[in-house]
Amino acid sequence: MVTPTVRLRPYSHLFSQGIFAVVAFMTPVFVVLYVLTLPNSRWPAVLVLQVVATLLVFVAAWAFGTAIWVSPTEISERGFFGRKRTFARQSIGSVVIAETYASSSSETIPQLFVCDHEGTQIVRMRGQFWSRESMEVVKATLDVPFTVVEEAVTTGDLRRDFPGLLYWFERHPVLTALGFTAFFVSLAGIVMAFLMITGVR
């Protein structure tokens, strides 16, 4: 008897929350830009910028289709913008399950890591997005050794004891902070350049 492939989806409320957050961020920004540009008739440039930003939001909404498929022979993950990766059972070495502390909080969330034979994460399920039930389905379906970390751990603990489980930006927090700083400085420069081009004082 062939076991069917099970499709798992993240929490459905994440999509609506994401759209609400984007709209809540964009609205005051464009209101301010319109107030600044209406007196000198530069508002059409703001309108073009708003149309482009709105189209990007629609594209992102269309692309939202994250899912995981698991069967005894393989596991597949479709990430943002439709990229799908499939890993055969032979390439999977183990599954690690851990309770991790949320940032700046004493609360913990479960995480499941599907790893290759070198202990490097190939599929990750975080409790913010995936239910415990979905994680249990993955663990039960894949017939591979699994490790349950007995005590709750921080990202620092994982970085020290299981570095292969983390994304590159979690393994290099200083470089990540510098990268975010450079991004926001560049973003501020783009906004200033836009204001200068449109003649806003």
N, C-alpha and C positions, 0 to 999 in steps of 0.2 A: 504493500500500500504506500503510495506516494503522499508525503506530507505536504499540504499546500503552502504556498508562500504567504506570509502574513504581512500586511501593510500597516505600518504604524505612523500616526500623525502627531505633531506637537499640539500643545494646548491651543484650542481654537480662538480663545480670547486674545491671544498675543497679536493677531493680525489687526483687529479693531483698535487695540490699544496703541499699536504702532502708528496707524493712520491718524488717530486722534492726536498723538504727540507731535507728529509732523505738522498737522494743521494748526495746532496750538502754538507752535514755534513760528510758522510762516506768517500767520495773521498779523501780529503786532509789528513784525519787521517790515512788511509791505505797507501797513498803515503809516508807519513813520516815514518811509520813503515817499509815499504819495503826498504826505503833508509837506515834506521838504521840497518836492519837485513841482507841485501844482502851481505855486506862485510864478515860477519862471518858465512854465510850459515845457518842462523836461519830463513830464510824467509818461509819455509814450515809451521811453526807454525802460522805465520801471514796469510798465505793462508787458513789454516783451520779456523782461526778466521773470515776471510772475508766470507768464504762459509757459516758459521753458521749465521753471521749477515745478509747475503743476503737471506738465507732461512727464517729468522724471518721476514724480510721485505715482502717476498712473502706471508707468512702466514697472516700477518697483512692486506695486500691488499686483500687477499681472504676473510678475516673476515669482511671487510668493507661492511656493509649492513644495516646501521642505517635507520630506518623508523618508522613512526607512522601510525596506523590505527585508525580511529574514526568513530563511528556510534552513533545513539541516545541511544544505550543500553550499550556501553562500549568504552574504549579507550585502545589501546595496543601500547607498545613501544618496539622496538628491538634495543638494544644498541650494543656496540662493542663486537665482538666475538660471536654474535648471541644470546645473552641472551634476551629473550622476556618476558615482563611482561604485564599482562592484568588486567584492573580494571573495574569492573562492574559499571554501572551508579549509583547503590545504595551506592557505597562506595565513590563517588565523592561528596564533599560538596560545592565547589566553584571554580571559575576561577578568577585569578588576573592578570591584565595586567598593565605593568609599563614601562616607558621610563627610562632607566638607563644610567648613564655616563660610557663611556668606560674608561679603566684604563689610567690615566695620559692624559686625553683628555677632551675637552669641548663638544665633539660630544656625541650624545646619540644613544642608540640602543633599540629596543623594546624587551621585554621579556614577555612570557606568562607562568603562573604557574597553573597547575591543582592540586588542593589540596583535601585532605580528609576532613572529618567533623571536625577534630581538627586543621585545617589550615596548615597541613604539606604537603609540596610539594610531589607529586607522579610522575608527568611528568612535565618536564621543556623544554621550547622552547626558545632558545636564538637567538637574531637577527644576530649574527655572522654566524649561521648555518641554520636558518629557515627564510623564507620570511614572510612578514606581511600577505600576502594572505593566507598562510598555517595556521597562527595563527587565522585569521578570520574564517577559515573553522572549526577549533576546537571549537572556541567560539560559532559559530552559530549552530553547530551540537549537542553539549552537552547542554541539557536543564537544566542548573544549574545557580544559582545566580552568577553574576560576578561583580568584583570590578575593576574600572579603577583608578589607582593612578594619580591624576590630574597633579602633578608637577614631573619633572625629579628628580630622586633620585640616590644617590650613594650606593655602597654596604654597607657602614656604616649605611646609613639611613635604608636600608632593615634589617640589623642586629639588629637595635634598634626597628623598628616598626613591622617588619614581619619576625622574626627569623626563623619561620618554612619554609620559602620559600627557604632558602639557603642550600647549601651542607655543610657537617660538617667542611670541611677545610676553608670555607668562614666564618663560625661562630667562628672559632678558628684560626685567622691569625698568632698568635705568634707560636703556636704549629706547624702549617703548615710550617712556615719559618724554624723552627728548624729541622723539618723532611727533608725538601729539602737540608738543609746544611749537615745533616748526610748522605743523599743519595750521594751527590757529593763528600764528603770526602771518602766514601766507594768506589765510582767509581774510584777515583784517586788512592786509595790503590790497587784496583784490577789491574789497568793499570801498576802501579809500580811493583806489584808482577809478572805480565806477563813479563815485561821487564827483571826482575831479573832471572826468570826461563829460558827465552830464551837467557840469557847471554849478553843482550844489555847493553853497558856502556855509 
